[in-house]
């Protein structure tokens, strides 16, 4: 396996939870093709708008998603919760 993508939807929005391509196979269009296939599958389910989360210091990821036309959002706040871990876990 050289690449994988995991996506889904909540009946309103699509989400790409994970995309990975082996370092040895990057810059060959594999990631872009996986994204296209995922978005096409979401579109077939009636999903027009999708989101993803990316660690802010992931420069390669930021370049990749921007190159594909994804918009960096500054108007959304992300909250996380670890069930059973307490507020400082």
C-alpha positions in Angstrom: 0.0 0.0 0.0 1.4 3.4 -0.9 -1.6 5.7 0.0 -4.8 5.8 2.0 -7.6 8.2 2.6 -10.4 8.1 5.2 -13.5 10.3 4.8 -17.1 10.4 5.6 -20.1 12.7 6.3 -22.8 13.6 8.8 -25.5 14.1 6.1 -24.6 17.8 5.9 -20.8 18.1 5.7 -18.1 15.9 4.4 -14.9 15.3 6.4 -11.6 14.0 5.4 -10.2 12.5 8.6 -6.9 11.1 7.2 -4.7 11.2 4.1 -1.3 9.6 3.9 1.0 8.7 1.0 4.3 6.9 1.5 7.3 9.3 1.3 8.7 7.2 -1.5 5.6 7.8 -3.6 4.9 11.4 -2.9 4.7 14.0 -5.8 3.3 11.4 -8.1 -0.4 12.5 -8.0 -1.5 9.7 -5.6 -2.7 12.1 -2.9 -4.5 14.3 -5.3 -6.2 11.2 -6.9 -7.3 9.9 -3.5 -8.8 13.3 -2.6 -10.6 13.4 -6.0 -12.0 9.9 -5.4 -13.1 10.7 -1.9 -14.8 14.0 -2.9 -16.5 12.3 -5.8 -17.9 9.6 -3.5 -19.1 12.3 -1.1 -20.7 14.2 -4.0 -22.5 11.0 -5.0 -24.0 11.0 -1.4 -25.2 14.6 -2.0 -22.4 16.2 0.0 -21.1 19.4 -1.6 -18.9 20.9 1.1 -16.2 19.2 3.0 -13.8 20.0 5.8 -10.5 18.7 7.2 -8.3 19.4 10.2 -4.6 19.9 9.9 -1.9 20.6 12.5 -0.9 24.2 12.1 2.8 23.4 11.9 2.3 20.9 9.1 3.8 23.0 6.3 3.8 20.3 3.7 0.2 19.5 4.4 -0.8 23.2 4.2 1.0 23.5 0.8 -0.7 20.3 -0.4 -4.3 21.3 0.5 -3.8 24.9 -0.7 -2.5 23.6 -4.0 -5.8 21.6 -4.4 -7.8 24.7 -3.8 -8.8 24.2 -0.2 -9.4 27.4 1.8 -7.6 28.0 5.1 -10.3 29.1 7.6 -9.7 31.5 10.4 -13.3 31.8 11.5 -13.7 28.4 13.1 -12.5 27.3 16.6 -11.8 23.7 17.3 -12.5 22.3 20.7 -11.3 18.8 21.9 -12.3 16.7 24.8 -10.7 13.5 26.1 -13.4 11.4 27.7 -12.2 10.4 31.1 -8.9 12.2 30.8 -9.9 15.4 32.6 -9.3 19.0 31.4 -5.5 18.8 31.5 -5.0 15.4 29.9 
